[in-house]
Amino acid sequence: MTNTKKIKVEDKLITIIKQDKQDFICLTDMVRGEDGSDHIRNWMRNRNTVEFLGLWETLHNPDFKPVEFDRFRKEAGLNSFNLTPKKWIKATNAIGILSKSGRYGGTYAHKDLAFEFGAWISPMFKLLLIKEFQRLKEIEANQYNIEWNIKRILTKTNYLIHTDAIKNYILPQKDYDKDKEWLIYAEEADLLNVSLFGCTAKDWREANPELAKKGMNIRDIASINELVVLSNLENLNALMIEQNIGKQERYRQLSEISKKQLNLLNNTDYIKSIKKLDETTYLDKYNI
């Protein structure tokens, strides 16, 4: 089962899955370890439960079978009455309760129904369940997740906008590490350009005259990740200038740092790299 989440309520880890874009909470997890057996079946044989399940299906399920529902409602509460999730689903074509097998097997219910089951366990359990579920929804929608998703979209958009430039630009064939004469006359901008992009702005323009005529420069073809690293290099270079570090040493350090940071960014899955900072905030696990 994919797209699963877990919340913790009274030391119970409760699984939540997505079904048709709706949240379904595992009832089996909610009573795991409790004394007795057949908790879900006992809940479902209750007359109030049957009526609630039927009303929910009537509101949300156009294929619900009301005739079968009426039969269950009339029998509910009798000592001989017995109702299981599979029996309810098969007879009424219900969609609010799911019976799953496999790794994430068990009985699941739409959150509306799961909260009712929580109330049947205890009022306190229901309140804690709702609280933790709402906390999960806040985490999923918090500003940091949105920020990282936007960054991924911007990266794709940046490449889309500059498709022609990316396909056609040429990097000068020059060994800047071997021939360091350029360093003597280099401006600070080119110090950063060579550290990150591997060439000076002038050499790039000479290698790409048609793009230069359009007013483009080497930074116009940069990816979002390269621009992030460039911003870091600018700050680091300013600090090293204050410390009176010479151009050659600054170039060496900036080149090493740019390679390290760019490699890290290019190989990071931003969704998987988000870590839990607190109960409502997730941040990238890398200190970039």
C-alpha positions as CSV (number, residue, x, y, z in Angstrom):
1,M,0.0,0.0,0.0
2,T,1.5,3.3,-1.0
3,N,0.9,6.8,0.3
4,T,0.5,5.8,4.0
5,K,1.0,7.9,7.1
6,K,1.0,7.1,10.8
7,I,-0.2,9.0,13.8
8,K,0.3,8.1,17.5
9,V,-2.7,8.0,19.9
10,E,-2.3,6.7,23.4
11,D,0.9,4.7,22.4
12,K,-0.9,3.2,19.4
13,L,0.6,3.7,15.9
14,I,-2.4,4.2,13.7
15,T,-2.1,3.9,9.9
16,I,-3.8,6.3,7.5
17,I,-4.1,5.6,3.8
18,K,-5.5,7.4,0.8
19,Q,-8.4,5.9,-1.2
20,D,-9.8,8.0,-4.0
21,K,-8.1,11.1,-2.5
22,Q,-9.9,10.5,0.8
23,D,-8.3,9.6,4.2
24,F,-9.1,6.2,5.7
25,I,-8.0,5.4,9.2
26,C,-7.2,1.9,10.4
27,L,-9.7,0.7,12.9
28,T,-7.7,-2.4,13.6
29,D,-4.7,-0.3,14.8
30,M,-7.1,1.7,17.0
31,V,-7.9,-1.4,19.1
32,R,-4.7,-3.4,18.7
33,G,-3.6,-4.8,22.1
34,E,-7.0,-4.1,23.8
35,D,-8.5,-6.7,26.0
36,G,-11.2,-8.8,24.4
37,S,-11.8,-9.5,20.7
38,D,-14.1,-8.6,17.9
39,H,-14.2,-4.9,18.9
40,I,-15.0,-3.8,15.4
41,R,-17.8,-6.4,15.0
42,N,-19.2,-5.4,18.4
43,W,-19.3,-1.8,17.3
44,M,-20.9,-2.6,14.0
45,R,-23.7,-4.7,15.5
46,N,-24.9,-1.6,17.5
47,R,-28.1,-0.1,16.2
48,N,-26.8,3.5,16.4
49,T,-23.7,2.5,14.5
50,V,-25.6,0.8,11.7
51,E,-27.8,3.9,11.4
52,F,-24.8,6.2,11.3
53,L,-23.0,4.1,8.7
54,G,-26.2,4.0,6.5
55,L,-26.7,7.8,6.7
56,W,-23.1,8.4,5.8
57,E,-23.3,6.1,2.8
58,T,-26.6,7.7,1.7
59,L,-24.9,11.1,1.6
60,H,-21.7,10.0,-0.1
61,N,-22.4,6.9,-2.1
62,P,-24.8,7.0,-5.1
63,D,-24.4,3.2,-5.5
64,F,-25.4,2.4,-1.9
65,K,-28.2,-0.2,-1.5
66,P,-30.8,1.2,0.9
67,V,-32.9,-1.9,0.9
68,E,-30.1,-4.0,2.4
69,F,-29.4,-1.2,4.8
70,D,-33.0,-1.2,6.1
71,R,-32.8,-4.9,6.7
72,F,-29.6,-4.5,8.8
73,R,-31.2,-1.5,10.7
74,K,-34.2,-3.6,11.7
75,E,-32.1,-6.5,12.9
76,A,-29.5,-4.3,14.7
77,G,-29.6,-4.7,18.5
78,L,-30.9,-8.3,18.5
79,N,-28.8,-10.9,20.2
80,S,-28.7,-12.9,17.0
81,F,-27.6,-10.0,14.9
82,N,-24.0,-10.1,13.6
83,L,-22.3,-7.7,11.2
84,T,-18.8,-7.7,9.9
85,P,-17.0,-5.2,7.6
86,K,-16.9,-7.6,4.7
87,K,-20.6,-8.5,5.1
88,W,-21.6,-4.8,5.3
89,I,-19.5,-4.0,2.2
90,K,-20.8,-6.9,0.1
91,A,-24.5,-6.5,1.0
92,T,-24.8,-2.7,0.7
93,N,-22.0,-1.8,-1.7
94,A,-20.6,0.5,1.0
95,I,-17.5,2.6,0.3
96,G,-17.0,4.1,3.8
97,I,-15.3,1.0,5.2
98,L,-12.5,-1.0,3.6
99,S,-11.2,-4.4,4.4
100,K,-7.6,-4.8,3.4
101,S,-5.1,-7.7,3.3
102,G,-1.4,-7.7,3.0
103,R,1.3,-5.5,4.6
104,Y,-1.1,-2.8,5.7
105,G,-4.0,-5.2,6.2
106,G,-7.0,-4.6,8.5
107,T,-10.3,-2.7,8.6
108,Y,-10.1,0.9,7.5
109,A,-12.9,3.5,7.7
110,H,-13.3,7.0,6.2
111,K,-12.2,9.6,8.8
112,D,-15.8,10.5,9.5
113,L,-16.6,6.9,10.5
114,A,-13.3,6.4,12.2
115,F,-13.9,9.3,14.6
116,E,-17.2,7.7,15.5
117,F,-15.4,4.4,16.2
118,G,-13.0,6.4,18.4
119,A,-16.0,7.8,20.4
120,W,-17.2,4.2,20.9
121,I,-13.8,3.4,22.4
122,S,-13.9,6.4,24.6
123,P,-14.6,10.2,24.3
124,M,-11.0,10.9,25.2
125,F,-9.7,8.6,22.5
126,K,-11.8,10.3,20.0
127,L,-10.5,13.8,21.0
128,L,-6.9,12.6,20.9
129,L,-7.5,10.9,17.5
130,I,-9.0,14.1,16.0
131,K,-6.2,16.2,17.5
132,E,-3.4,14.0,16.0
133,F,-5.2,13.7,12.6
134,Q,-5.5,17.5,12.4
135,R,-1.8,17.9,13.4
136,L,-0.9,15.6,10.5
137,K,-2.9,17.7,8.0
138,E,-1.2,20.8,9.3
139,I,2.2,19.3,8.7
140,E,1.3,18.2,5.2
141,A,0.2,21.7,4.4
142,N,2.8,23.7,6.3
143,Q,4.8,26.5,4.6
144,Y,8.0,24.6,4.4
145,N,6.6,21.7,2.4
146,I,4.9,24.3,0.1
147,E,8.3,26.1,-0.2
148,W,10.1,22.9,-1.3
149,N,7.3,21.9,-3.7
150,I,7.5,25.4,-5.3
151,K,11.3,25.1,-5.6
152,R,10.9,21.9,-7.5
153,I,8.3,23.5,-9.8
154,L,10.6,26.6,-10.3
155,T,13.5,24.3,-11.3
156,K,11.4,22.7,-14.0
157,T,10.0,26.0,-15.2
158,N,13.5,27.5,-15.3
159,Y,14.7,24.8,-17.6
160,L,11.6,25.0,-19.7
161,I,12.0,28.8,-20.2
162,H,15.6,28.4,-21.2
163,T,15.3,25.2,-23.3
164,D,16.9,26.8,-26.4
165,A,19.7,28.4,-24.5
166,I,20.5,25.1,-22.7
167,K,20.6,23.2,-26.0
168,N,22.7,25.6,-27.8
169,Y,25.2,27.2,-25.5
170,I,28.9,26.3,-25.5
171,L,31.4,26.2,-22.7
172,P,34.8,27.5,-23.6
173,Q,37.6,24.9,-23.9
174,K,40.0,26.4,-21.4
175,D,42.0,25.0,-18.5
176,Y,41.4,27.8,-15.9
177,D,43.1,25.7,-13.1
178,K,46.3,25.3,-15.1
179,D,46.6,28.8,-16.6
180,K,45.9,31.1,-13.7
181,E,47.0,34.4,-15.4
182,W,43.3,35.3,-15.7
183,L,43.2,35.5,-11.9
184,I,45.4,38.6,-11.9
185,Y,43.0,40.7,-13.8
186,A,39.7,38.9,-12.9
187,E,36.9,40.9,-11.3
188,E,35.1,39.3,-8.4
189,A,32.1,38.3,-10.5
190,D,34.4,36.2,-12.8
191,L,36.1,34.7,-9.7
192,L,32.6,33.3,-8.9
193,N,31.8,32.4,-12.5
194,V,34.9,30.3,-13.0
195,S,34.4,28.7,-9.5
196,L,30.9,27.6,-10.3
197,F,30.4,27.6,-14.1
198,G,34.0,26.9,-15.2
199,C,34.5,29.9,-17.4
200,T,34.6,33.8,-17.3
201,A,31.7,35.8,-18.6
202,K,33.8,37.2,-21.4
203,D,35.0,33.7,-22.6
204,W,31.4,32.5,-22.5
205,R,30.2,35.4,-24.6
206,E,32.9,34.8,-27.2
207,A,31.9,31.1,-27.4
208,N,28.2,32.0,-27.6
209,P,28.0,35.2,-29.8
210,E,24.4,34.6,-30.9
211,L,23.2,34.3,-27.3
212,A,25.3,37.3,-26.3
213,K,23.6,39.4,-29.0
214,K,20.3,38.5,-27.4
215,G,21.6,40.1,-24.2
216,M,22.0,36.7,-22.4
217,N,24.9,35.9,-20.1
218,I,26.3,32.8,-18.4
219,R,24.0,33.2,-15.4
220,D,20.9,33.2,-17.6
221,I,21.4,29.5,-18.3
222,A,21.9,28.6,-14.6
223,S,19.6,26.2,-12.8
224,I,17.9,27.0,-9.6
225,N,20.5,24.9,-7.8
226,E,23.4,26.8,-9.4
227,L,21.8,30.1,-8.4
228,V,21.5,28.9,-4.8
229,V,25.2,28.0,-4.7
230,L,26.1,31.3,-6.4
231,S,24.3,33.2,-3.7
232,N,26.3,31.2,-1.1
233,L,29.6,31.9,-2.9
234,E,28.9,35.6,-3.0
235,N,28.5,35.7,0.8
236,L,31.6,33.5,1.4
237,N,33.7,35.6,-1.0
238,A,32.8,38.8,0.8
239,L,33.8,37.3,4.1
240,M,37.2,36.1,2.7
241,I,37.8,39.6,1.2
242,E,37.3,41.1,4.7
243,Q,39.9,38.5,6.0
244,N,42.4,39.7,3.3
245,I,42.6,36.3,1.7
246,G,44.2,36.5,-1.8
247,K,42.4,35.8,-5.1
248,Q,44.2,32.5,-5.7
249,E,43.3,31.1,-2.3
250,R,39.7,32.4,-2.6
251,Y,39.4,30.8,-6.0
252,R,40.6,27.4,-4.6
253,Q,38.2,27.5,-1.7
254,L,35.3,28.7,-3.7
255,S,35.8,26.0,-6.3
256,E,35.8,23.3,-3.7
257,I,32.8,24.6,-2.0
258,S,30.8,25.1,-5.2
259,K,31.5,21.5,-6.3
260,K,30.5,20.1,-2.9
261,Q,27.3,22.1,-2.6
262,L,26.2,21.7,-6.2
263,N,26.7,17.9,-6.0
264,L,24.7,17.8,-2.8
265,L,21.8,19.8,-4.2
266,N,21.7,17.9,-7.5
267,N,21.5,14.6,-5.6
268,T,19.0,15.6,-3.0
269,D,15.4,14.4,-3.2
270,Y,13.7,17.4,-1.4
271,I,10.7,15.5,-0.4
272,K,12.6,12.6,1.2
273,S,15.2,15.0,2.8
274,I,12.7,16.9,4.9
275,K,13.1,16.2,8.6
276,K,10.9,16.8,11.6
277,L,11.9,20.0,13.4
278,D,8.9,19.9,15.7
279,E,5.3,18.7,15.7
280,T,4.3,21.2,13.0
281,T,7.5,22.1,11.1
282,Y,9.6,20.1,8.7
283,L,13.0,21.3,7.4
284,D,15.7,19.9,5.1
285,K,18.0,17.5,6.9
286,Y,21.0,18.9,5.2
287,N,22.7,22.0,6.5
288,I,23.4,23.6,3.1
